[in-house]
Amino acid sequence: MSTESLRIVWVYPDLLSTYGDRGNALILARRAQRRGMPVEVLEIRSDQRLPAAADIYLIGGGEDGPQALGAQRLLADGGLHRAVAQGSVVFGVCAGYQLLGTSFFAKGTKYAGLELLDLASDRGPTRAVGELAGEIDQRLGLPALSGFENHGGRTRLGPEVAPLARVTTGIGNDGVTEGAWRGKLLGTYSHGPALARNPALADLLLRWATGVHQLPPLDDTWSDRLRNERRAAVAAAARA
């Protein structure tokens, strides 16, 4: 592997970090290190400038107020847009996913998003809470998505993005599709944290970031056990 450090930026942990989303940074760093990659994880708070020279940017979930403030500061900063233009990977979860789009609602007010993905979010008739699962876009070559969702939003995808998955359990975007992706940008409503429950998705982000087509395999017995446990719980709930 390359001797250069893989730079992972956790964006605004003081605003956007709910339901264990910090775990996504930990999972990426650990899976890279287990393959011999040197890793640098940067936690950039909302009062700091966002570095434009990093490999992966992670944006977590958050409440309405912090989400709106985070979007405003990212727009003013411009660092994430520069990073995307240079080919960096961006992974957004829940509120972080919504703010990658053109607009979202927070506390009844419509806010401008970053316009990095062709999607828009508004409020749904009910809150989506519970297990989230779906069959991931075959072009990504990944096993089924497993996660936990807790959000009041509904997201409409435009023609320039593809759904990350087709929903089999839960709501996701609208009860039919879940998440979205384009190029090296990917968003999801899946907590859990998402990359702990979906290690193949973590490896996809690492492949995008490093340009390595095939990463050395890892022993994922622990994550397989977690995924099987959650699938069994979903099946049991459906039978009840």
N, C-alpha and C positions, 0 to 999 in steps of 0.2 A: 504494500500500500504506500501512498505518498507519505513523505516525512513532514510535509506541511500540516499544521494543525487544522482540523475541521472546526470552523467557527460557527457556533450555534448561539443565536440571540433570542433570549426570552424577552419579549416586548412588554413593557409596562406591567411588571408583576404587582406593582402597588395598586393598579386599577383592574387588571384583567387576569384573574387567577382564582377561579372557583372550581369546586368539585374535583380537586386533585389534579388540575391541568398542569401544574408544575412537573408532575410525573412524566409528561411527554419529553421534557428536556432531559430528565434523568435517564429515561429509556434510550433515547437517541445516543446520548453520550456513552452509556454503558455498552450498547451494542456495537458502537464504533470502536471503543477501547478493547473489547473482547476480540476484535479483529486486528488489533495492532495499530489502529489509527490514533495519533495524538489528537486530543480534543480540547477546545477552549469554549467554555460556556459563559456568556456575558449576560448579566441581568441588567437591563437598561430601564430605569425608572422613568416616569412620565415627565420629570423635570430635567432629563438628560437628552442630549442629541443622540439620535439613532445612527449607529455606524452603517455606512452604505457598502462596506466591504466585508461581508460575511457570507457563509454558505447556506444557512438555514435560519429562517425567522419563524418563531412560534408565537401565536397570539391566542390567549386563552379566553375563557368565558368571563362574564361580569354582569353586574346589575345595570339597570338602565342608565343611571347617572354616570357611573364610571365608563360605560360603553360610549356614551355621547362625548364625554370629555376626551377619552382616548382617541376617538375618530378625529375630533377637532385638532388635537395636538399632532397626530400623525400627518394630517393634511398640511398643517403649518410647517412641520419639520421637513417633509419631503424625502426623508432618507429611505423609506420603504419603497417608494416609487423608483428611486435611483437604483436600489438593490435589484428590483425586479427587472429593470432595463438592462442590468448587467448579467442577468441569468440566475439570480439567487432563487432558492426554494422558499416558499411561504406556506405555512400550515396554520389555518385558523379553525378554532373550535367555538361553536355556539355564538356568543356575541362577537368573538374575533372573526368568525366566518361571516356573519352578517355585515360587519363593517368593511369587508373586502368588496362588497357590492356597491351599487349606485346610491342606495338609500336604505334607511331603516327607521323604525319608530321606537322612541324611548319616552316613557311617561306621557304618552299621547301626542308627542311632537315628532314631526318628520325631520330627520337629520341626513345630511349628505354623507355618503360613504366615500371610500377611497377610489372607487371605480376601477378596481383592478380585475374584478370578475363581473360578467354580464348577468347580474341578478339583483333583485330588489326584495326587501323584507317588510312585512307589515304585521299586524297583530291578528292572531287566530281567534276563533270563537271559544276555545277552551285551551287550558295549559296542557302541553304535552309532557307527561312525566312517566318514566318507566323504562323498561328495556327497549332498545332500538337495535334492529337487525335488518340486513338486506343483502342481496346478491350484487356484488361490486361489478362495475363495468368490465367486461371481459378483456378489453384492451389493456387494462392495468395488470391482468394476470394474478389476481389476489384471491384468497379464500373469502368467504362471506364475512361481512362486517358484523362486529359485536360491540355494543356500547350501551350507555345509559343516557337518556335525554331528560332535560328539565328546562323548558323554554315556553314562552307564550307567543313566539313568532311563527309566521308562515313565510316561506321564501319562494318566489317565482323566478324560474330560470329563463334567461334569454337564449337566443340561438347560438351565441358564441361560447357557451360552456356546455359541458355534458354532466349529467347526474353522476355522482360518485357511486350510487347504488340504487336499486329498486327495492322498496320497503317490503319486508315480510313480517316484521313486528314493529309496532310503534307508529310514529307520525313522520319524523324527519322534516323534510320541506313542506309536505302537503298531504301525507298519507300514501303517496304513490312513489315519490322519489326522495332521496336523502343525499344531502351534500352536493358539491359540485367541484369540477376541476377543469383546468385549462393550462396546457404547458406544464410548468413547474409550480403552479399555484393550486392548492387543494384546501377545501373547507368541508366541515362536517358538524353536525349537532351532537356527535358522539363524545361523551365524557367516559370516565372509567378508570384511569385516564385512557384515552383512545389508543395510544401506542402500546400500552401494557396489554390491552385486550386484543390488539391487532398488530403483533410484531412484524408480520409481513408488510404491513403498511409503513411501519417505521423503516424497514429495509428499503422500501421503494423510495422514500424520501432521501435515504443515504445514497442510493444509487443515482438519483437525480443530482444530488449535490456533488458527488465525486466523479460522475461520469463512468463509474465502474459498472459494466453490464451484469456481472455475476459476482455476488459477495460470497465469501466462505460461509458455509452453513454453521448455525449455532444450535445448541441443545435448547429447544423451547418447550421442554416437558412441563415447566411451571405454567407457562401461558396457555398451553393446550389444556391443562387441567382447569384453569380458570374459564376458558371458553366453553369447555364441555359442561362445567358446572352451571354457567349461565344459560346455555341452551336447554339443559335439563329443567331448569327453573321455569323457563318460558313455556316449555312443553307441558309441564305440570300445571301451570296456571291456565293454559288453554283447555286442559281436560277438566278443570275444576268447574 
